[in-house]
Amino acid sequence: MQTRDSFSSEKGESLLELMIAIVIISVGVIAVVAGLATSIRMSDIHRKETTAGSTVRSYAEAIQNSVASSGYQASCTPTYGSSFTVPSGYTASITAVSFWNGSSFPSTACNAATDQGLQQLTLSVAPGDTRVAEKLVIVVRRPCTSTADAACT
């Protein structure tokens, strides 16, 4: 039969030591999981930025082709590139229009009456969330129809 003194050499871990070990391991696991979550979120943002950036450039090309084939629109709400299709979940729009006044493109309200054949458009492409939006400012020129056209001189 064993006595009480024979068990004294078999020391185990105390509850306090186990709790401290669990807390230390938990902090490490939380740090790794938070890093993975941040990485996933940033990857999603970069993918959306890339998609929006290439889409806004394609939208500008569609507007260029629209002006070349359908004509110039002296309007504060032009419908250039209306047949342009954007990726699912994204929207493309013309957010600002201004006309050349002889020395600059005024940043005030659009006034189509001052049209001299140059139009500045601000294009925007954005996904459904508000974290990413790509903008591009382009200038559209009325195509020359004859040498008598004021836009051709």
N, C-alpha and C positions, 0 to 999 in steps of 0.2 A: 504494500500500500504506500502511495506517495504522500508525502507531507506537504504542507503549505510552502515550505521553503524550496522545494524542487520546482515549483511553477514560477518562482520569482525571476528566473533567468529568461523566460519567454515573454519578453515585453512586446506589446502591440502598439499600434498608433492610437493616439487619443482622438476623441471626436473633434477637438479644436484643430489638431494638425490636419485631419482630413478635410475639414471645412476650408481651411486656408489653401490647401492644395486645389480644391475644387474651384475656389474663387480665382486663383491665379490662372488655371487652365481656361476658365470661362472668359476672362478678360482677353486672353490670346485668341480664343475662338471668335469672340465678338469683333475683334480688330480685323481678323481675316475676312469674316462675312461682310463687314462694313466696306472693306476695300474692294471686295468682289462686286458689291451692290453699286458702288461709285463707278467702278470700271464699266459695268453694264449700262448705267445711265449715260455716261460720257460717250460710250460707243453708239448708243441710240441717237444722241444729239449730233455727233459727227456724221452719222449716216444720213440723218435728215438734212443737215447743212449741205452735204455733198449733193444729195438728190435735188434740193431746192436750188442750189447754185447752177447745176447743169440744166434744170428745168427753166430757170429764168433766162438763161442764155438761149435756149431753144425757143422760148417765147419771143425773145427779141428777133430771132431769125424769122419766125413765123410772121411777125409784124412787118419786117422788111419785105418778105415775099407777098404779103397782103397788099402793101402799098404799091409794089411793082405790078401786081396783077389787077387789083380792084380799084386802085387809085387812092389818092390822098384825101383825108377827111378833115376839113377845117371845122372841127367840132370840139367842144369841151368834154364830150363823152364819146370818143371814137370807139368803133367796134372792130378795130384791127385784130387780126388773129382770132376771131371769134370761133373758128373751127379748131383751134389748137386744143389738143387733149392733154391734160395734166395727169400725173400719176395718181392712183387712187389715194384718197385722203389728203390731197393737196389742193390749194386754190391758187389761181393765177389771176391777177387783175392789174389794170392801169389805175394807179392811185393818185396821180397828179398830172395835169396837163398845163403847159404854158406855151405862149407863142412869142417868137422873136419880135422885139419892138424896134429893132434897128441898132440897138446897142447891147441888149442883154435879154435874158429870159426872166421876166419879172416873177417874183415868188408870191405875188398877190393872187387874188382870185383869177381864174381863167377868163380871158376875154377874146373870143374868137374873132371879133371885129378887127383886132389888130394883126391878124394873120398876114404874114408876108412870105409864106411858103416854108417856114421852119417851125417845127413843133417839138417841144421837149416833153418826153413822157417818162414818168417814173413807174417802173414795173415792179410788182411784188409777187413773190411766190412763197406760200407758207403752208406747213402741214396743219393738221387739226389742232395741235396744241400750240401754246403761245411761246414756247421756248426758242423757236427758230423762225426767222423770216429773212429771206434774201431779197434785196432790192437792187435794181439796176436802172440807171438813168440813161436814156438814149435820145438821140435827136433824129427826127424824121423829116426828110426834105421832100417837098412836092416835086414829082418828076417833071422835067422840062417837056413841054409839048410843042413849043416852037421858039424860035429866036426872039420873037416879040414878047414872050412870056417874061414878066418881071423877075420870076424866080430863077431864070436861066442866066441872068446877067450878074 
